[in-house]
Amino acid sequence: MKCRKCDGELEVKRSCRRVRLKCRNCHREYQIHEVASDLDEKTSAILEQYTTIIYD
């Protein structure tokens, strides 16, 4: 997936109780619901590994 701000690559970042997508270039973080309509197959497959995603 690409960052909406700079077009950099987003990576899935998991912390204790949350999952975010973080840009490797500009370091902006997105909550899952912010980019849900843009999820690609690769990112969706990674997110499917987590049994629960907390939207905060």
N, CA, C and O atoms as a Tinker XYZ file with bonds, in Angstrom:
   224  protein
     1  N      0.830000   -1.182000    0.000000    73     2
     2  CA     0.000000    0.000000    0.000000    64     1     3
     3  C      0.872000    1.241000    0.000000    63     2     4     5
     4  O      2.020000    1.218000    0.445000    81     3
     5  N      0.315000    2.305000   -0.498000    73     3     6
     6  CA     1.026000    3.572000   -0.584000    64     5     7
     7  C      0.434000    4.591000    0.386000    63     6     8     9
     8  O     -0.774000    4.622000    0.624000    81     7
     9  N      1.306000    5.413000    0.933000    73     7    10
    10  CA     0.917000    6.491000    1.833000    64     9    11
    11  C      0.122000    7.541000    1.061000    63    10    12    13
    12  O      0.473000    7.896000   -0.064000    81    11
    13  N     -0.935000    8.025000    1.667000    73    11    14
    14  CA    -1.740000    9.067000    1.032000    64    13    15
    15  C     -1.015000   10.409000    1.012000    63    14    16    17
    16  O     -1.318000   11.265000    0.181000    81    15
    17  N     -0.078000   10.595000    1.901000    73    15    18
    18  CA     0.624000   11.879000    2.016000    64    17    19
    19  C      1.810000   11.983000    1.053000    63    18    20    21
    20  O      1.951000   12.980000    0.345000    81    19
    21  N      2.671000   10.941000    1.029000    73    19    22
    22  CA     3.910000   11.049000    0.239000    64    21    23
    23  C      4.092000    9.932000   -0.781000    63    22    24    25
    24  O      5.078000    9.925000   -1.518000    81    23
    25  N      3.157000    8.988000   -0.834000    73    23    26
    26  CA     3.219000    7.857000   -1.761000    64    25    27
    27  C      4.293000    6.834000   -1.390000    63    26    28    29
    28  O      4.645000    5.975000   -2.198000    81    27
    29  N      4.819000    6.931000   -0.146000    73    27    30
    30  CA     5.775000    5.939000    0.343000    64    29    31
    31  C      5.070000    4.628000    0.672000    63    30    32    33
    32  O      3.841000    4.561000    0.672000    81    31
    33  N      5.835000    3.607000    0.947000    73    31    34
    34  CA     5.274000    2.294000    1.254000    64    33    35
    35  C      4.809000    2.220000    2.711000    63    34    36    37
    36  O      5.530000    2.617000    3.626000    81    35
    37  N      3.591000    1.705000    2.909000    73    35    38
    38  CA     3.065000    1.514000    4.254000    64    37    39
    39  C      3.404000    0.113000    4.733000    63    38    40    41
    40  O      3.347000   -0.850000    3.969000    81    39
    41  N      3.755000    0.012000    6.007000    73    39    42
    42  CA     4.011000   -1.291000    6.601000    64    41    43
    43  C      3.122000   -1.456000    7.824000    63    42    44    45
    44  O      2.778000   -0.480000    8.491000    81    43
    45  N      2.757000   -2.687000    8.108000    73    43    46
    46  CA     1.920000   -2.983000    9.261000    64    45    47
    47  C      2.778000   -2.958000   10.513000    63    46    48    49
    48  O      3.805000   -3.632000   10.588000    81    47
    49  N      2.354000   -2.182000   11.487000    73    47    50
    50  CA     3.042000   -2.077000   12.777000    64    49    51
    51  C      2.080000   -2.530000   13.867000    63    50    52    53
    52  O      1.002000   -1.959000   14.028000    81    51
    53  N      2.468000   -3.548000   14.606000    73    51    54
    54  CA     1.635000   -4.071000   15.681000    64    53    55
    55  C      2.278000   -3.737000   17.014000    63    54    56    57
    56  O      3.464000   -3.991000   17.226000    81    55
    57  N      1.485000   -3.165000   17.913000    73    55    58
    58  CA     1.938000   -2.964000   19.283000    64    57    59
    59  C      1.036000   -3.796000   20.182000    63    58    60    61
    60  O      0.227000   -4.584000   19.691000    81    59
    61  N      1.162000   -3.633000   21.444000    73    59    62
    62  CA     0.470000   -4.485000   22.403000    64    61    63
    63  C     -1.025000   -4.636000   22.108000    63    62    64    65
    64  O     -1.537000   -5.755000   22.069000    81    63
    65  N     -1.716000   -3.539000   21.904000    73    63    66
    66  CA    -3.170000   -3.618000   21.749000    64    65    67
    67  C     -3.696000   -2.952000   20.493000    63    66    68    69
    68  O     -4.895000   -2.691000   20.387000    81    67
    69  N     -2.828000   -2.675000   19.549000    73    67    70
    70  CA    -3.321000   -2.012000   18.351000    64    69    71
    71  C     -2.450000   -2.345000   17.141000    63    70    72    73
    72  O     -1.308000   -2.788000   17.261000    81    71
    73  N     -3.034000   -2.114000   15.989000    73    71    74
    74  CA    -2.337000   -2.315000   14.725000    64    73    75
    75  C     -2.475000   -1.028000   13.923000    63    74    76    77
    76  O     -3.565000   -0.464000   13.819000    81    75
    77  N     -1.385000   -0.579000   13.368000    73    75    78
    78  CA    -1.377000    0.634000   12.554000    64    77    79
    79  C     -0.615000    0.357000   11.258000    63    78    80    81
    80  O      0.160000   -0.595000   11.166000    81    79
    81  N     -0.848000    1.196000   10.278000    73    79    82
    82  CA    -0.057000    1.196000    9.064000    64    81    83
    83  C      0.826000    2.431000    9.135000    63    82    84    85
    84  O      0.331000    3.542000    9.324000    81    83
    85  N      2.138000    2.242000    8.984000    73    83    86
    86  CA     3.086000    3.341000    9.117000    64    85    87
    87  C      3.900000    3.478000    7.836000    63    86    88    89
    88  O      4.382000    2.495000    7.275000    81    87
    89  N      4.038000    4.711000    7.395000    73    87    90
    90  CA     4.801000    4.994000    6.188000    64    89    91
    91  C      6.295000    4.888000    6.487000    63    90    92    93
    92  O      6.785000    5.447000    7.469000    81    91
    93  N      6.995000    4.179000    5.643000    73    91    94
    94  CA     8.446000    4.037000    5.811000    64    93    95
    95  C      9.188000    5.316000    5.434000    63    94    96    97
    96  O     10.331000    5.519000    5.842000    81    95
    97  N      8.543000    6.167000    4.663000    73    95    98
    98  CA     9.196000    7.383000    4.191000    64    97    99
    99  C      8.941000    8.575000    5.123000    63    98   100   101
   100  O      9.891000    9.138000    5.666000    81    99
   101  N      7.683000    8.966000    5.315000    73    99   102
   102  CA     7.374000   10.165000    6.105000    64   101   103
   103  C      6.976000    9.832000    7.540000    63   102   104   105
   104  O      6.803000   10.736000    8.357000    81   103
   105  N      6.829000    8.546000    7.856000    73   103   106
   106  CA     6.529000    8.050000    9.198000    64   105   107
   107  C      5.116000    8.369000    9.686000    63   106   108   109
   108  O      4.838000    8.229000   10.878000    81   107
   109  N      4.230000    8.787000    8.809000    73   107   110
   110  CA     2.838000    9.025000    9.194000    64   109   111
   111  C      2.199000    7.683000    9.522000    63   110   112   113
   112  O      2.448000    6.688000    8.842000    81   111
   113  N      1.376000    7.659000   10.564000    73   111   114
   114  CA     0.649000    6.448000   10.945000    64   113   115
   115  C     -0.827000    6.597000   10.613000    63   114   116   117
   116  O     -1.424000    7.658000   10.793000    81   115
   117  N     -1.395000    5.506000   10.124000    73   115   118
   118  CA    -2.815000    5.462000    9.799000    64   117   119
   119  C     -3.490000    4.396000   10.638000    63   118   120   121
   120  O     -2.944000    3.309000   10.828000    81   119
   121  N     -4.675000    4.703000   11.141000    73   119   122
   122  CA    -5.490000    3.680000   11.761000    64   121   123
   123  C     -6.111000    2.855000   10.637000    63   122   124   125
   124  O     -6.300000    3.353000    9.528000    81   123
   125  N     -6.423000    1.615000   10.921000    73   123   126
   126  CA    -6.934000    0.716000    9.885000    64   125   127
   127  C     -8.178000    1.280000    9.209000    63   126   128   129
   128  O     -8.295000    1.225000    7.985000    81   127
   129  N     -9.105000    1.819000    9.991000    73   127   130
   130  CA   -10.348000    2.320000    9.393000    64   129   131
   131  C    -10.119000    3.525000    8.476000    63   130   132   133
   132  O    -10.961000    3.817000    7.626000    81   131
   133  N     -9.007000    4.219000    8.634000    73   131   134
   134  CA    -8.714000    5.365000    7.768000    64   133   135
   135  C     -8.364000    4.945000    6.347000    63   134   136   137
   136  O     -8.603000    5.694000    5.400000    81   135
   137  N     -7.807000    3.769000    6.196000    73   135   138
   138  CA    -7.358000    3.313000    4.878000    64   137   139
   139  C     -8.033000    2.009000    4.445000    63   138   140   141
   140  O     -7.605000    1.377000    3.480000    81   139
   141  N     -9.067000    1.617000    5.148000    73   139   142
   142  CA    -9.722000    0.329000    4.874000    64   141   143
   143  C    -10.180000    0.197000    3.421000    63   142   144   145
   144  O    -10.099000   -0.890000    2.847000    81   143
   145  N    -10.649000    1.267000    2.832000    73   143   146
   146  CA   -11.130000    1.200000    1.444000    64   145   147
   147  C     -9.999000    1.029000    0.435000    63   146   148   149
   148  O    -10.248000    0.687000   -0.721000    81   147
   149  N     -8.757000    1.264000    0.862000    73   147   150
   150  CA    -7.599000    1.170000   -0.034000    64   149   151
   151  C     -6.737000   -0.064000    0.190000    63   150   152   153
   152  O     -5.704000   -0.211000   -0.463000    81   151
   153  N     -7.131000   -0.953000    1.094000    73   151   154
   154  CA    -6.295000   -2.115000    1.408000    64   153   155
   155  C     -6.051000   -2.961000    0.166000    63   154   156   157
   156  O     -6.979000   -3.261000   -0.586000    81   155
   157  N     -4.803000   -3.341000   -0.040000    73   155   158
   158  CA    -4.471000   -4.238000   -1.140000    64   157   159
   159  C     -4.414000   -5.675000   -0.612000    63   158   160   161
   160  O     -4.526000   -5.902000    0.593000    81   159
   161  N     -4.241000   -6.628000   -1.504000    73   159   162
   162  CA    -4.258000   -8.045000   -1.108000    64   161   163
   163  C     -3.126000   -8.383000   -0.143000    63   162   164   165
   164  O     -3.334000   -9.125000    0.817000    81   163
   165  N     -1.947000   -7.855000   -0.385000    73   163   166
   166  CA    -0.797000   -8.139000    0.474000    64   165   167
   167  C     -1.053000   -7.655000    1.903000    63   166   168   169
   168  O     -0.828000   -8.397000    2.860000    81   167
   169  N     -1.514000   -6.432000    2.046000    73   167   170
   170  CA    -1.777000   -5.867000    3.374000    64   169   171
   171  C     -2.929000   -6.589000    4.049000    63   170   172   173
   172  O     -2.870000   -6.857000    5.249000    81   171
   173  N     -3.969000   -6.906000    3.305000    73   171   174
   174  CA    -5.098000   -7.651000    3.860000    64   173   175
   175  C     -4.654000   -9.003000    4.400000    63   174   176   177
   176  O     -5.112000   -9.435000    5.459000    81   175
   177  N     -3.771000   -9.665000    3.681000    73   175   178
   178  CA    -3.276000  -10.978000    4.120000    64   177   179
   179  C     -2.491000  -10.854000    5.428000    63   178   180   181
   180  O     -2.597000  -11.717000    6.299000    81   179
   181  N     -1.710000   -9.791000    5.565000    73   179   182
   182  CA    -0.970000   -9.571000    6.809000    64   181   183
   183  C     -1.937000   -9.316000    7.954000    63   182   184   185
   184  O     -1.775000   -9.878000    9.037000    81   183
   185  N     -2.941000   -8.478000    7.730000    73   183   186
   186  CA    -3.908000   -8.147000    8.779000    64   185   187
   187  C     -4.740000   -9.352000    9.202000    63   186   188   189
   188  O     -5.179000   -9.426000   10.349000    81   187
   189  N     -4.960000  -10.289000    8.295000    73   187   190
   190  CA    -5.730000  -11.494000    8.617000    64   189   191
   191  C     -5.025000  -12.374000    9.644000    63   190   192   193
   192  O     -5.662000  -13.237000   10.248000    81   191
   193  N     -3.740000  -12.178000    9.854000    73   191   194
   194  CA    -2.988000  -12.958000   10.834000    64   193   195
   195  C     -3.378000  -12.613000   12.267000    63   194   196   197
   196  O     -3.183000  -13.414000   13.181000    81   195
   197  N     -3.927000  -11.422000   12.457000    73   195   198
   198  CA    -4.284000  -10.969000   13.792000    64   197   199
   199  C     -5.742000  -11.306000   14.075000    63   198   200   201
   200  O     -6.633000  -10.978000   13.292000    81   199
   201  N     -5.967000  -11.963000   15.201000    73   199   202
   202  CA    -7.332000  -12.399000   15.531000    64   201   203
   203  C     -8.236000  -11.238000   15.897000    63   202   204   205
   204  O     -9.444000  -11.306000   15.675000    81   203
   205  N     -7.680000  -10.183000   16.448000    73   203   206
   206  CA    -8.473000   -9.023000   16.844000    64   205   207
   207  C     -7.712000   -7.757000   16.500000    63   206   208   209
   208  O     -6.523000   -7.622000   16.789000    81   207
   209  N     -8.414000   -6.851000   15.887000    73   207   210
   210  CA    -7.852000   -5.530000   15.611000    64   209   211
   211  C     -8.725000   -4.523000   16.351000    63   210   212   213
   212  O     -9.938000   -4.478000   16.150000    81   211
   213  N     -8.112000   -3.730000   17.192000    73   211   214
   214  CA    -8.844000   -2.733000   17.958000    64   213   215
   215  C     -8.780000   -1.416000   17.217000    63   214   216   217
   216  O     -7.700000   -0.918000   16.900000    81   215
   217  N     -9.937000   -0.863000   16.945000    73   215   218
   218  CA   -10.016000    0.436000   16.279000    64   217   219
   219  C    -10.127000    1.507000   17.350000    63   218   220   221
   220  O    -11.121000    1.565000   18.073000    81   219
   221  N     -9.123000    2.344000   17.453000    73   219   222
   222  CA    -9.174000    3.429000   18.427000    64   221   223
   223  C     -8.881000    4.755000   17.793000    63   222   224
   224  O     -8.883000    5.780000   18.476000    81   223
